[in-house]
């Protein structure tokens, strides 16, 4: 829980992936399940890349056809993040945990722009808006759930209904932990929709803005 001094020159996203993979390898599945939350910052402003990565063949392939320098950095940072996730997945398979693991990839907001304090190379097109406002580009983000043992009903399906970030908590507690808890939170349990047991929507509205937290907007 202390500051991690002494790691200058290392790329944090790769370090997070390595640490997560090591945690998986050290886990004994017979002792119970494992919950892991990994917040990669490779694509968050200010975007930076590992030393000398821009000179690699991988960078040339990733950025082929891109002309904006920040877009190149963003694409390369995302690729490095993908490699870190791959590292964790390889460890899950090595420990025999992969088939029964739910992997969720999501973001907390749309990409920023000049009006949101400076662009980081993200692109919310075709959605209007950016991080910090309530247009779709600021609020809607791509996400996916991967669960090999989730059953055929969820394979290759797309959820077109409203799913709020607060819903992850009750969804995972009730769906994965098997707890029939009535939680005092703003989230709703969407597990049955996630696995295809019901066709939504589970939620018909969601909170986008709190006036007293809007900094005068």
N, CA, C and O of each residue as an XYZ file, in Angstrom:
868
protein
N       0.808     -1.209      0.000
C       0.000      0.000      0.000
C       0.846      1.266      0.000
O       0.301      2.369     -0.028
N       2.167      1.124      0.031
C       3.042      2.293      0.009
C       3.394      2.666     -1.424
O       3.166      1.883     -2.347
N       3.944      3.852     -1.610
C       4.424      4.251     -2.920
C       5.510      3.291     -3.394
O       6.365      2.868     -2.616
N       5.462      2.960     -4.665
C       6.398      1.975     -5.220
C       7.619      2.681     -5.796
O       7.735      2.869     -7.007
N       8.513      3.061     -4.917
C       9.744      3.711     -5.373
C      10.711      2.660     -5.936
O      10.587      1.466     -5.664
N      11.664      3.137     -6.719
C      12.702      2.243     -7.226
C      12.358      1.527     -8.507
O      13.049      0.586     -8.896
N      11.296      1.959     -9.174
C      10.885      1.285    -10.417
C      10.985      2.204    -11.622
O      10.344      1.959    -12.645
N      11.779      3.255    -11.513
C      11.930      4.169    -12.642
C      12.421      3.414    -13.875
O      13.285      2.541    -13.784
N      11.856      3.766    -15.021
C      12.247      3.099    -16.260
C      11.367      1.925    -16.625
O      11.490      1.383    -17.723
N      10.476      1.515    -15.723
C       9.541      0.433    -16.006
C       8.185      1.012    -16.406
O       7.794      2.077    -15.929
N       7.486      0.322    -17.264
C       6.177      0.775    -17.750
C       5.100      0.222    -16.824
O       4.988     -0.991    -16.646
N       4.308      1.117    -16.236
C       3.400      0.704    -15.163
C       2.369     -0.328    -15.625
O       2.071     -1.269    -14.889
N       1.826     -0.165    -16.825
C       0.828     -1.126    -17.295
C       1.403     -2.532    -17.365
O       0.733     -3.491    -16.980
N       2.619     -2.670    -17.844
C       3.257     -3.982    -17.879
C       3.519     -4.500    -16.474
O       3.386     -5.696    -16.213
N       3.892     -3.602    -15.569
C       4.111     -4.005    -14.179
C       2.823     -4.511    -13.541
O       2.831     -5.510    -12.822
N       1.707     -3.815    -13.807
C       0.421     -4.255    -13.262
C       0.048     -5.634    -13.808
O      -0.430     -6.493    -13.067
N       0.270     -5.840    -15.112
C      -0.039     -7.130    -15.713
C       0.813     -8.240    -15.129
O       0.314     -9.334    -14.862
N       2.100     -7.968    -14.928
C       2.993     -8.971    -14.344
C       2.582     -9.311    -12.915
O       2.576    -10.476    -12.520
N       2.238     -8.275    -12.145
C       1.840     -8.499    -10.754
C       0.542     -9.295    -10.679
O       0.393    -10.173     -9.830
N      -0.396     -8.983    -11.575
C      -1.669     -9.706    -11.596
C      -1.459    -11.166    -11.985
O      -2.053    -12.063    -11.387
N      -0.614    -11.403    -12.988
C      -0.325    -12.771    -13.411
C       0.337    -13.558    -12.283
O       0.032    -14.735    -12.084
N       1.229    -12.922    -11.554
C       1.892    -13.586    -10.432
C       0.890    -13.931     -9.336
O       0.991    -14.980     -8.699
N      -0.081    -13.037     -9.120
C      -1.123    -13.277     -8.121
C      -1.946    -14.497     -8.507
O      -2.295    -15.316     -7.657
N      -2.255    -14.612     -9.802
C      -3.015    -15.771    -10.285
C      -2.219    -17.050    -10.071
O      -2.762    -18.046     -9.594
N      -0.946    -17.029    -10.417
C      -0.112    -18.214    -10.286
C       0.047    -18.632     -8.823
O       0.238    -19.813     -8.532
N      -0.031    -17.682     -7.919
C       0.133    -17.989     -6.496
C      -1.180    -18.433     -5.843
O      -1.181    -18.892     -4.701
N      -2.278    -18.300     -6.553
C      -3.582    -18.616     -5.964
C      -3.865    -20.110     -6.012
O      -3.579    -20.770     -7.012
N      -4.425    -20.641     -4.938
C      -4.844    -22.038     -4.868
C      -6.348    -22.094     -5.073
O      -7.096    -21.736     -4.163
N      -6.821    -22.532     -6.241
C      -8.260    -22.537     -6.517
C      -9.065    -23.363     -5.521
O     -10.248    -23.093     -5.311
N      -8.449    -24.354     -4.911
C      -9.182    -25.207     -3.968
C      -9.560    -24.460     -2.690
O     -10.444    -24.894     -1.951
N      -8.901    -23.354     -2.437
C      -9.182    -22.584     -1.231
C     -10.298    -21.568     -1.424
O     -10.719    -20.921     -0.465
N     -10.781    -21.419     -2.656
C     -11.868    -20.473     -2.905
C     -11.602    -19.636     -4.123
O     -10.540    -19.738     -4.737
N     -12.566    -18.802     -4.480
C     -12.446    -17.971     -5.690
C     -11.495    -16.799     -5.489
O     -11.093    -16.483     -4.370
N     -11.153    -16.174     -6.589
C     -10.253    -15.027     -6.585
C     -10.943    -13.862     -7.285
O     -11.447    -14.012     -8.398
N     -10.966    -12.709     -6.639
C     -11.460    -11.492     -7.270
C     -10.278    -10.572     -7.521
O      -9.451    -10.360     -6.633
N     -10.195    -10.028     -8.719
C      -9.087     -9.138     -9.050
C      -9.597     -7.953     -9.866
O     -10.301     -8.122    -10.862
N      -9.235     -6.769     -9.431
C      -9.563     -5.536    -10.152
C      -8.252     -4.917    -10.609
O      -7.386     -4.618     -9.788
N      -8.102     -4.724    -11.915
C      -6.863     -4.187    -12.470
C      -7.194     -2.906    -13.235
O      -7.954     -2.936    -14.202
N      -6.632     -1.804    -12.809
C      -6.889     -0.508    -13.457
C      -5.671     -0.104    -14.276
O      -4.760      0.544    -13.761
N      -5.653     -0.482    -15.534
C      -4.559     -0.100    -16.412
C      -4.650      1.381    -16.762
O      -5.738      1.888    -17.036
N      -3.539      2.064    -16.756
C      -3.548      3.500    -17.036
C      -2.846      3.846    -18.349
O      -2.554      5.015    -18.600
N      -2.572      2.849    -19.182
C      -1.810      3.104    -20.412
C      -2.520      4.101    -21.325
O      -1.868      4.907    -21.988
N      -3.857      4.049    -21.360
C      -4.602      4.898    -22.287
C      -5.069      6.199    -21.634
O      -5.721      7.016    -22.283
N      -4.745      6.393    -20.375
C      -5.181      7.604    -19.679
C      -4.157      8.711    -19.897
O      -2.949      8.474    -19.891
N      -4.672      9.935    -20.090
C      -3.768     11.070    -20.249
C      -2.985     11.306    -18.952
O      -3.538     11.145    -17.864
N      -1.723     11.679    -19.054
C      -0.942     11.835    -20.297
C      -0.430     10.482    -20.784
O       0.233      9.753    -20.046
N      -0.747     10.158    -22.030
C      -0.345      8.870    -22.596
C       1.149      8.877    -22.870
O       1.672      9.798    -23.496
N       1.821      7.857    -22.402
C       3.245      7.693    -22.694
C       3.493      6.224    -23.004
O       2.696      5.360    -22.637
N       4.580      5.952    -23.667
C       4.874      4.592    -24.115
C       6.190      4.103    -23.516
O       7.005      4.912    -23.073
N       6.404      2.794    -23.498
C       7.677      2.274    -23.007
C       8.847      2.831    -23.814
O       8.707      3.152    -24.994
N       9.983      2.939    -23.170
C      11.174      3.446    -23.841
C      11.474      2.645    -25.103
O      11.441      1.415    -25.092
N      11.762      3.349    -26.177
C      12.176      2.760    -27.465
C      11.067      1.976    -28.175
O      11.319      1.370    -29.216
N       9.821      1.978    -27.620
C       8.770      1.203    -28.257
C       8.410      1.754    -29.631
O       8.019      1.003    -30.525
N       8.542      3.058    -29.795
C       8.193      3.662    -31.079
C       9.121      3.220    -32.205
O       8.818      3.437    -33.378
N      10.242      2.607    -31.861
C      11.175      2.128    -32.882
C      10.936      0.664    -33.243
O      11.647      0.118    -34.086
N       9.953      0.024    -32.625
C       9.735     -1.412    -32.817
C       8.852     -1.703    -34.022
O       8.126     -0.834    -34.503
N       8.927     -2.941    -34.500
C       8.059     -3.386    -35.594
C       6.596     -3.403    -35.147
O       5.698     -3.103    -35.934
N       6.364     -3.754    -33.880
C       4.987     -3.771    -33.371
C       4.370     -2.383    -33.472
O       3.218     -2.247    -33.884
N       5.114     -1.364    -33.105
C       4.599      0.004    -33.162
C       4.262      0.384    -34.600
O       3.238      1.020    -34.850
N       5.113      0.000    -35.544
C       4.864      0.311    -36.947
C       3.575     -0.348    -37.432
O       2.813      0.254    -38.188
N       3.334     -1.580    -36.998
C       2.127     -2.295    -37.399
C       0.891     -1.675    -36.764
O      -0.129     -1.495    -37.430
N       0.978     -1.349    -35.473
C      -0.155     -0.794    -34.734
C      -0.591      0.545    -35.307
O      -1.787      0.822    -35.398
N       0.361      1.372    -35.690
C       0.058      2.753    -36.092
C      -0.043      2.938    -37.599
O      -0.157      4.066    -38.080
N      -0.003      1.849    -38.340
C      -0.085      1.959    -39.796
C      -1.381      2.657    -40.209
O      -2.466      2.254    -39.791
N      -1.269      3.693    -41.019
C      -2.420      4.434    -41.506
C      -2.853      5.575    -40.609
O      -3.716      6.365    -40.991
N      -2.265      5.680    -39.409
C      -2.617      6.770    -38.500
C      -1.702      7.966    -38.745
O      -0.507      7.802    -38.991
N      -2.264      9.159    -38.676
C      -1.470     10.362    -38.944
C      -1.331     11.276    -37.730
O      -0.377     12.049    -37.643
N      -2.284     11.194    -36.785
C      -2.242     12.062    -35.604
C      -1.344     11.431    -34.553
O      -1.541     10.272    -34.188
N      -0.370     12.169    -34.067
C       0.615     11.618    -33.141
C      -0.027     11.085    -31.861
O       0.381     10.040    -31.353
N      -1.023     11.792    -31.342
C      -1.675     11.341    -30.113
C      -2.491     10.075    -30.347
O      -2.606      9.229    -29.460
N      -3.053      9.950    -31.543
C      -3.796      8.734    -31.860
C      -2.842      7.536    -31.934
O      -3.188      6.428    -31.522
N      -1.659      7.771    -32.454
C      -0.649      6.709    -32.493
C      -0.276      6.264    -31.083
O      -0.175      5.069    -30.806
N      -0.072      7.240    -30.192
C       0.278      6.915    -28.812
C      -0.845      6.128    -28.137
O      -0.597      5.153    -27.429
N      -2.082      6.570    -28.370
C      -3.220      5.892    -27.750
C      -3.324      4.447    -28.239
O      -3.495      3.526    -27.441
N      -3.218      4.259    -29.552
C      -3.318      2.912    -30.121
C      -2.218      2.003    -29.582
O      -2.465      0.839    -29.264
N      -1.020      2.532    -29.484
C       0.101      1.732    -28.980
C      -0.063      1.424    -27.499
O       0.247      0.319    -27.052
N      -0.551      2.403    -26.735
C      -0.784      2.169    -25.319
C      -1.848      1.112    -25.088
O      -1.724      0.284    -24.186
N      -2.895      1.140    -25.907
C      -3.945      0.132    -25.814
C      -3.389     -1.251    -26.133
O      -3.747     -2.233    -25.483
N      -2.516     -1.326    -27.133
C      -1.904     -2.607    -27.498
C      -1.064     -3.159    -26.346
O      -1.111     -4.356    -26.061
N      -0.305     -2.299    -25.693
C       0.497     -2.749    -24.548
C      -0.424     -3.227    -23.423
O      -0.126     -4.204    -22.735
N      -1.552     -2.523    -23.246
C      -2.529     -2.983    -22.266
C      -3.082     -4.350    -22.622
O      -3.275     -5.192    -21.745
N      -3.337     -4.576    -23.900
C      -3.809     -5.891    -24.358
C      -2.797     -6.988    -24.035
O      -3.174     -8.096    -23.653
N      -1.523     -6.676    -24.189
C      -0.486     -7.673    -23.891
C      -0.470     -8.006    -22.402
O      -0.243     -9.154    -22.021
N      -0.712     -6.996    -21.559
C      -0.767     -7.239    -20.115
C      -1.946     -8.136    -19.763
O      -1.823     -9.029    -18.924
N      -3.093     -7.898    -20.407
C      -4.265     -8.742    -20.180
C      -3.988    -10.161    -20.663
O      -4.367    -11.132    -20.008
N      -3.325    -10.275    -21.812
C      -2.950    -11.593    -22.329
C      -2.083    -12.344    -21.325
O      -2.233    -13.554    -21.151
N      -1.188    -11.636    -20.673
C      -0.318    -12.232    -19.661
C      -1.148    -12.841    -18.537
O      -0.845    -13.934    -18.060
N      -2.192    -12.136    -18.114
C      -3.060    -12.643    -17.061
C      -3.841    -13.858    -17.544
O      -3.989    -14.833    -16.807
N      -4.339    -13.807    -18.769
C      -5.115    -14.915    -19.324
C      -4.254    -16.179    -19.432
O      -4.711    -17.278    -19.118
N      -3.015    -16.013    -19.875
C      -2.099    -17.162    -19.958
C      -1.915    -17.791    -18.578
O      -1.870    -19.015    -18.455
N      -1.811    -16.970    -17.553
C      -1.656    -17.476    -16.187
C      -2.919    -18.200    -15.721
O      -2.839    -19.235    -15.059
N      -4.083    -17.653    -16.070
C      -5.330    -18.319    -15.706
C      -5.416    -19.708    -16.336
O      -5.856    -20.659    -15.691
N      -4.999    -19.823    -17.584
C      -5.017    -21.121    -18.253
C      -4.018    -22.074    -17.615
O      -4.299    -23.263    -17.458
N      -2.855    -21.556    -17.248
C      -1.819    -22.389    -16.622
C      -2.281    -22.940    -15.280
O      -1.885    -24.040    -14.895
N      -3.100    -22.200    -14.577
C      -3.591    -22.629    -13.264
C      -4.901    -23.398    -13.354
O      -5.448    -23.808    -12.330
N      -5.413    -23.600    -14.571
C      -6.662    -24.320    -14.738
C      -7.878    -23.528    -14.279
O      -8.905    -24.110    -13.931
N      -7.769    -22.214    -14.277
C      -8.844    -21.350    -13.786
C      -9.588    -20.623    -14.896
O     -10.606    -19.977    -14.645
N      -9.089    -20.726    -16.111
C      -9.592    -19.893    -17.205
C     -11.062    -20.138    -17.517
O     -11.825    -19.183    -17.663
N     -11.474    -21.403    -17.621
C     -12.830    -21.722    -18.047
C     -13.884    -21.194    -17.079
O     -15.008    -20.890    -17.478
N     -13.512    -21.088    -15.802
C     -14.482    -20.665    -14.802
C     -14.234    -19.234    -14.341
O     -14.678    -18.838    -13.263
N     -13.529    -18.465    -15.152
C     -13.232    -17.077    -14.803
C     -14.072    -16.120    -15.638
O     -14.168    -16.262    -16.857
N     -14.673    -15.150    -14.973
C     -15.409    -14.084    -15.648
C     -14.455    -12.905    -15.834
O     -13.964    -12.333    -14.861
N     -14.202    -12.551    -17.083
C     -13.321    -11.429    -17.390
C     -14.174    -10.275    -17.914
O     -14.910    -10.424    -18.890
N     -14.067     -9.144    -17.264
C     -14.829     -7.959    -17.651
C     -13.857     -6.864    -18.036
O     -12.942     -6.550    -17.274
N     -14.038     -6.284    -19.196
C     -13.230     -5.149    -19.632
C     -14.159     -3.976    -19.884
O     -15.102     -4.081    -20.667
N     -13.896     -2.866    -19.227
C     -14.755     -1.699    -19.398
C     -13.961     -0.444    -19.082
O     -12.790     -0.519    -18.712
N     -14.600      0.706    -19.228
C     -13.971      1.984    -18.941
C     -14.912      2.811    -18.077
O     -16.086      2.471    -17.929
N     -14.398      3.895    -17.508
C     -15.213      4.699    -16.612
C     -15.792      5.940    -17.280
O     -16.641      6.604    -16.685
N     -15.373      6.268    -18.467
C     -15.898      7.442    -19.173
C     -15.414      7.439    -20.610
O     -14.506      6.693    -20.977
N     -16.038      8.292    -21.419
C     -15.580      8.456    -22.789
C     -14.256      9.184    -22.843
O     -13.819      9.768    -21.852
N     -13.618      9.152    -23.998
C     -12.327      9.799    -24.158
C     -12.421     11.310    -24.065
O     -13.443     11.886    -24.437
N     -11.376     11.964    -23.577
C     -11.376     13.421    -23.457
C     -11.045     14.111    -24.776
O     -10.591     13.482    -25.732
N     -11.280     15.403    -24.801
C     -10.911     16.220    -25.954
C     -10.301     17.512    -25.434
O     -10.077     17.652    -24.232
N     -10.034     18.446    -26.321
C      -9.496     19.740    -25.883
C     -10.410     20.394    -24.854
O      -9.935     21.016    -23.903
N     -11.714     20.254    -25.042
C     -12.669     20.876    -24.132
C     -12.748     20.150    -22.795
O     -13.331     20.659    -21.838
N     -12.160     18.963    -22.733
C     -12.183     18.182    -21.491
C     -10.815     18.188    -20.825
O     -10.491     17.281    -20.059
N     -10.015     19.201    -21.113
C      -8.728     19.306    -20.453
C      -7.569     18.792    -21.268
O      -6.454     18.685    -20.759
N      -7.811     18.470    -22.525
C      -6.728     18.001    -23.382
C      -6.981     16.604    -23.902
O      -7.351     15.722    -23.127
N      -6.791     16.372    -25.197
C      -7.042     15.048    -25.775
C      -5.950     14.054    -25.404
O      -4.801     14.433    -25.176
N      -6.320     12.780    -25.345
C      -5.325     11.729    -25.109
C      -5.235     10.786    -26.296
O      -4.615      9.727    -26.204
N      -5.857     11.167    -27.421
C      -5.815     10.327    -28.608
C      -7.016      9.427    -28.765
O      -7.110      8.683    -29.741
N      -7.952      9.483    -27.805
C      -9.157      8.670    -27.901
C     -10.087      9.221    -28.975
O      -9.916     10.350    -29.434
N     -11.063      8.423    -29.368
C     -12.001      8.824    -30.410
C     -13.366      8.234    -30.073
O     -13.531      7.014    -30.081
N     -14.337      9.082    -29.777
C     -15.670      8.616    -29.401
C     -16.634      8.521    -30.585
O     -17.806      8.195    -30.394
N     -16.170      8.795    -31.786
C     -17.021      8.739    -32.975
C     -17.660      7.354    -33.091
O     -16.979      6.360    -32.838
N     -18.939      7.246    -33.462
C     -19.840      8.304    -33.938
C     -20.650      8.983    -32.840
O     -21.617      9.688    -33.130
N     -20.264      8.776    -31.579
C     -21.012      9.387    -30.492
C     -20.589     10.837    -30.290
O     -19.414     11.172    -30.437
N     -21.536     11.686    -29.956
C     -21.268     13.095    -29.703
C     -20.762     13.265    -28.269
O     -21.254     12.605    -27.354
N     -19.787     14.144    -28.074
C     -19.357     14.478    -26.732
C     -18.064     13.813    -26.314
O     -17.429     13.107    -27.098
N     -17.681     14.045    -25.072
C     -16.375     13.622    -24.560
C     -16.442     13.550    -23.040
O     -17.455     13.899    -22.433
N     -15.372     13.103    -22.448
C     -15.290     12.971    -20.991
C     -15.656     14.302    -20.308
O     -15.131     15.359    -20.656
N     -16.563     14.219    -19.338
C     -16.918     15.407    -18.586
C     -18.270     15.992    -18.911
O     -18.719     16.914    -18.230
N     -18.944     15.474    -19.953
C     -20.299     15.956    -20.213
C     -21.253     14.788    -20.384
O     -20.837     13.630    -20.345
N     -22.537     15.090    -20.574
C     -23.549     14.033    -20.553
C     -24.027     13.611    -21.937
O     -25.019     12.892    -22.053
N     -23.337     14.044    -22.983
C     -23.620     13.469    -24.294
C     -23.142     12.015    -24.308
O     -22.351     11.606    -23.459
N     -23.631     11.242    -25.279
C     -23.314      9.816    -25.302
C     -21.813      9.549    -25.324
O     -21.344      8.580    -24.728
N     -21.050     10.415    -26.018
C     -19.609     10.201    -26.099
C     -18.904     10.322    -24.767
O     -17.795      9.812    -24.606
N     -19.525     10.988    -23.809
C     -18.929     11.109    -22.490
C     -19.379     10.030    -21.528
O     -18.698      9.757    -20.539
N     -20.526      9.407    -21.807
C     -21.135      8.473    -20.859
C     -21.119      7.012    -21.319
O     -20.988      6.105    -20.497
N     -21.251      6.786    -22.612
C     -21.299      5.404    -23.112
C     -19.894      4.921    -23.454
O     -19.134      5.621    -24.124
N     -19.563      3.742    -22.998
C     -18.237      3.186    -23.279
C     -18.384      1.738    -23.747
O     -19.333      1.056    -23.359
N     -17.457      1.268    -24.575
C     -17.481     -0.138    -24.963
C     -17.073     -1.014    -23.787
O     -16.257     -0.615    -22.956
N     -17.637     -2.190    -23.726
C     -17.303     -3.134    -22.662
C     -17.607     -4.543    -23.153
O     -18.420     -4.726    -24.058
N     -16.953     -5.543    -22.555
C     -17.315     -6.919    -22.869
C     -17.133     -7.812    -21.643
O     -16.370     -7.502    -20.728
N     -17.861     -8.927    -21.656
C     -17.769     -9.930    -20.603
C     -17.409    -11.254    -21.266
O     -18.059    -11.670    -22.225
N     -16.378    -11.914    -20.756
C     -15.920    -13.194    -21.292
C     -15.990    -14.237    -20.185
O     -15.335    -14.099    -19.152
N     -16.788    -15.283    -20.403
C     -17.003    -16.301    -19.370
C     -17.217    -17.646    -20.063
O     -18.347    -17.969    -20.428
N     -16.154    -18.439    -20.254
C     -16.285    -19.694    -20.992
C     -17.361    -20.629    -20.451
O     -18.049    -21.287    -21.231
N     -17.517    -20.700    -19.134
C     -18.517    -21.588    -18.541
C     -19.857    -20.903    -18.324
O     -20.706    -21.409    -17.590
N     -20.046    -19.764    -18.954
C     -21.297    -19.029    -18.773
C     -22.494    -19.623    -19.479
O     -23.633    -19.225    -19.234
N     -22.232    -20.584    -20.365
C     -23.336    -21.215    -21.079
C     -23.531    -20.639    -22.464
O     -23.138    -19.502    -22.726
N     -24.139    -21.415    -23.358
C     -24.305    -20.986    -24.754
C     -25.195    -19.773    -24.928
O     -25.100    -19.080    -25.941
N     -26.063    -19.502    -23.957
C     -27.018    -18.393    -24.120
C     -26.324    -17.042    -24.162
O     -26.873    -16.080    -24.700
N     -25.112    -16.957    -23.596
C     -24.438    -15.660    -23.573
C     -23.358    -15.549    -24.632
O     -22.761    -14.484    -24.788
N     -23.093    -16.614    -25.358
C     -22.027    -16.592    -26.350
C     -22.377    -15.708    -27.537
O     -23.394    -15.917    -28.198
N     -21.535    -14.724    -27.803
C     -21.715    -13.885    -28.977
C     -22.905    -12.956    -28.915
O     -23.313    -12.413    -29.942
N     -23.474    -12.758    -27.737
C     -24.648    -11.886    -27.635
C     -24.227    -10.448    -27.367
O     -23.128    -10.190    -26.874
N     -25.101     -9.532    -27.692
C     -24.875     -8.107    -27.469
C     -25.976     -7.574    -26.558
O     -27.160     -7.797    -26.809
N     -25.586     -6.878    -25.512
C     -26.556     -6.266    -24.611
C     -26.793     -4.830    -25.058
O     -25.884     -4.001    -25.001
N     -27.984     -4.539    -25.492
C     -28.317     -3.212    -25.996
C     -29.030     -2.353    -24.954
O     -29.467     -1.243    -25.259
N     -29.149     -2.859    -23.728
C     -29.902     -2.157    -22.704
C     -28.964     -1.372    -21.787
O     -27.746     -1.551    -21.813
N     -29.563     -0.503    -20.981
C     -28.776      0.360    -20.095
C     -28.128     -0.469    -18.990
O     -28.787     -1.251    -18.305
N     -26.833     -0.277    -18.838
C     -26.072     -0.937    -17.773
C     -25.169      0.130    -17.161
O     -24.256      0.629    -17.818
N     -25.426      0.474    -15.907
C     -24.669      1.526    -15.243
C     -23.456      0.939    -14.527
O     -23.467     -0.226    -14.128
N     -22.417      1.746    -14.368
C     -21.218      1.277    -13.675
C     -21.531      0.764    -12.284
O     -20.885     -0.169    -11.806
N     -22.515      1.363    -11.629
C     -22.887      0.933    -10.278
C     -23.503     -0.458    -10.263
O     -23.605     -1.075     -9.203
N     -23.915     -0.963    -11.425
C     -24.555     -2.275    -11.486
C     -23.565     -3.428    -11.347
O     -23.964     -4.548    -11.029
N     -22.291     -3.169    -11.579
C     -21.322     -4.268    -11.474
C     -21.326     -4.890    -10.081
O     -21.233     -6.109     -9.934
N     -21.433     -4.045     -9.067
C     -21.357     -4.533     -7.682
C     -22.443     -5.562     -7.380
O     -22.107     -6.703     -7.061
N     -23.726     -5.217     -7.463
C     -24.752     -6.231     -7.181
C     -24.777     -7.360     -8.200
O     -25.135     -8.488     -7.861
N     -24.405     -7.076     -9.445
C     -24.401     -8.122    -10.465
C     -23.389     -9.213    -10.123
O     -23.702    -10.399    -10.227
N     -22.185     -8.826     -9.720
C     -21.152     -9.803     -9.403
C     -21.410    -10.492     -8.065
O     -21.191    -11.696     -7.935
N     -21.873     -9.735     -7.074
C     -22.129    -10.328     -5.763
C     -23.237    -11.373     -5.852
O     -23.104    -12.477     -5.323
N     -24.322    -11.020     -6.521
C     -25.444    -11.948     -6.621
C     -25.192    -13.060     -7.635
O     -25.584    -14.206     -7.415
N     -24.535    -12.719     -8.750
C     -24.338    -13.711     -9.800
C     -23.211    -14.663     -9.524
O     -23.364    -15.872     -9.703
N     -22.057    -14.139     -9.085
C     -20.876    -14.979     -8.910
C     -20.740    -15.516     -7.499
O     -20.404    -16.685     -7.304
N     -20.999    -14.673     -6.518
C     -20.850    -15.119     -5.137
C     -22.050    -15.936     -4.673
O     -22.002    -16.576     -3.622
N     -23.133    -15.913     -5.460
C     -24.297    -16.709     -5.110
C     -25.022    -16.200     -3.887
O     -25.712    -16.955     -3.203
N     -24.863    -14.907     -3.609
C     -25.503    -14.319     -2.450
C     -26.778    -13.593     -2.873
O     -26.748    -12.716     -3.737
N     -27.876    -13.963     -2.264
C     -29.132    -13.284     -2.561
C     -29.249    -12.089     -1.636
O     -30.075    -12.065     -0.723
N     -28.405    -11.095     -1.889
C     -28.337     -9.927     -1.028
C     -29.153     -8.779     -1.598
O     -29.117     -8.511     -2.799
N     -29.871     -8.121     -0.745
C     -30.515     -6.868     -1.115
C     -29.576     -5.755     -0.692
O     -29.545     -5.362      0.474
N     -28.832     -5.263     -1.625
C     -27.747     -4.330     -1.315
C     -28.232     -2.893     -1.289
O     -29.045     -2.472     -2.111
N     -27.706     -2.148     -0.317
C     -28.047     -0.739     -0.235
C     -27.178      0.077     -1.160
O     -26.331      0.843     -0.700
N     -27.373     -0.073     -2.455
C     -26.582      0.662     -3.430
C     -27.482      1.157     -4.545
O     -28.652      0.783     -4.621
N     -26.937      1.996     -5.405
C     -27.699      2.500     -6.543
C     -27.700      1.515     -7.704
O     -28.388      1.737     -8.701
N     -26.939      0.434     -7.590
C     -26.857     -0.540     -8.664
C     -27.974     -1.563     -8.605
O     -28.611     -1.745     -7.568
N     -28.205     -2.227     -9.725
C     -29.189     -3.309     -9.795
C     -28.500     -4.560    -10.325
O     -27.539     -4.477    -11.090
N     -29.001     -5.712     -9.912
C     -28.435     -6.990    -10.314
C     -28.847     -7.315    -11.748
O     -30.032     -7.494    -12.030
N     -27.874     -7.391    -12.653
C     -28.163     -7.690    -14.057
C     -27.557     -9.031    -14.484
O     -27.382     -9.270    -15.678
N     -27.242     -9.891    -13.547
C     -26.572    -11.146    -13.874
C     -27.396    -12.015    -14.824
O     -26.851    -12.571    -15.777
N     -28.693    -12.137    -14.580
C     -29.517    -12.992    -15.436
C     -29.519    -12.495    -16.877
O     -29.570    -13.299    -17.808
N     -29.463    -11.191    -17.069
C     -29.396    -10.663    -18.427
C     -28.019    -10.920    -19.031
O     -27.905    -11.212    -20.221
N     -26.970    -10.812    -18.209
C     -25.613    -11.034    -18.695
C     -25.452    -12.458    -19.245
O     -24.838    -12.652    -20.294
N     -25.999    -13.444    -18.544
C     -25.833    -14.843    -18.965
C     -26.932    -15.293    -19.911
O     -26.963    -16.454    -20.317
N     -27.834    -14.384    -20.265
C     -28.849    -14.721    -21.243
C     -30.064    -15.427    -20.697
O     -30.865    -15.956    -21.467
N     -30.227    -15.449    -19.363
C     -31.375    -16.126    -18.772
C     -32.651    -15.319    -18.957
O     -33.743    -15.885    -19.009
N     -32.521    -14.008    -19.055
C     -33.677    -13.143    -19.315
C     -33.291    -12.142    -20.385
O     -32.111    -11.858    -20.589
N     -34.280    -11.615    -21.056
C     -34.059    -10.545    -22.013
C     -34.490     -9.247    -21.362
O     -35.651     -9.089    -20.984
N     -33.557     -8.317    -21.232
C     -33.797     -7.064    -20.518
C     -34.923     -6.247    -21.124
O     -35.678     -6.749    -21.957
N     -35.041     -5.007    -20.718
C     -34.098     -4.331    -19.832
C     -34.391     -4.558    -18.352
O     -35.549     -4.663    -17.949
N     -33.343     -4.631    -17.554
C     -33.482     -4.702    -16.114
C     -33.604     -3.290    -15.545
O     -34.305     -3.062    -14.559
N     -32.919     -2.359    -16.176
C     -32.922     -0.950    -15.750
C     -33.519     -0.099    -16.874
O     -33.153     -0.244    -18.041
N     -34.445      0.789    -16.502
C     -35.088      1.648    -17.491
C     -34.592      3.081    -17.462
O     -34.879      3.853    -18.376
N     -33.850      3.448    -16.422
C     -33.314      4.797    -16.326
C     -32.009      4.745    -15.553
O     -31.726      3.782    -14.841
N     -31.220      5.801    -15.706
C     -29.953      5.859    -14.995
C     -29.609      7.313    -14.702
O     -29.974      8.217    -15.454
N     -28.911      7.518    -13.616
C     -28.501      8.856    -13.222
C     -27.266      9.276    -14.010
O     -26.279      8.542    -14.049
N     -27.309     10.438    -14.631
C     -26.173     10.946    -15.392
C     -25.524     12.159    -14.752
O     -24.351     12.438    -15.000
N     -26.273     12.884    -13.930
C     -25.714     14.152    -13.451
C     -26.264     14.478    -12.073
O     -27.465     14.347    -11.833
N     -25.391     14.903    -11.168
C     -25.799     15.398     -9.855
C     -25.487     16.885     -9.807
O     -24.321     17.273     -9.864
N     -26.506     17.718     -9.704
C     -26.299     19.158     -9.777
C     -25.313     19.664     -8.737
O     -24.494     20.534     -9.034
N     -25.381     19.131     -7.517
C     -24.535     19.662     -6.469
C     -23.073     19.206     -6.619
O     -22.201     19.668     -5.883
N     -22.813     18.308     -7.563
C     -21.451     17.864     -7.825
C     -20.938     18.357     -9.167
O     -19.892     17.904     -9.633
N     -21.658     19.277     -9.795
C     -21.356     19.621    -11.178
C     -20.351     20.760    -11.358
O     -20.079     21.174    -12.484
N     -19.809     21.258    -10.269
C     -18.826     22.343    -10.347
C     -19.364     23.553    -11.091
O     -18.620     24.247    -11.784
N     -20.642     23.800    -10.945
C     -21.241     24.991    -11.542
C     -21.739     24.815    -12.966
O     -22.262     25.762    -13.553
N     -21.587     23.621    -13.535
C     -22.105     23.393    -14.893
C     -23.624     23.373    -14.863
O     -24.260     23.195    -15.902
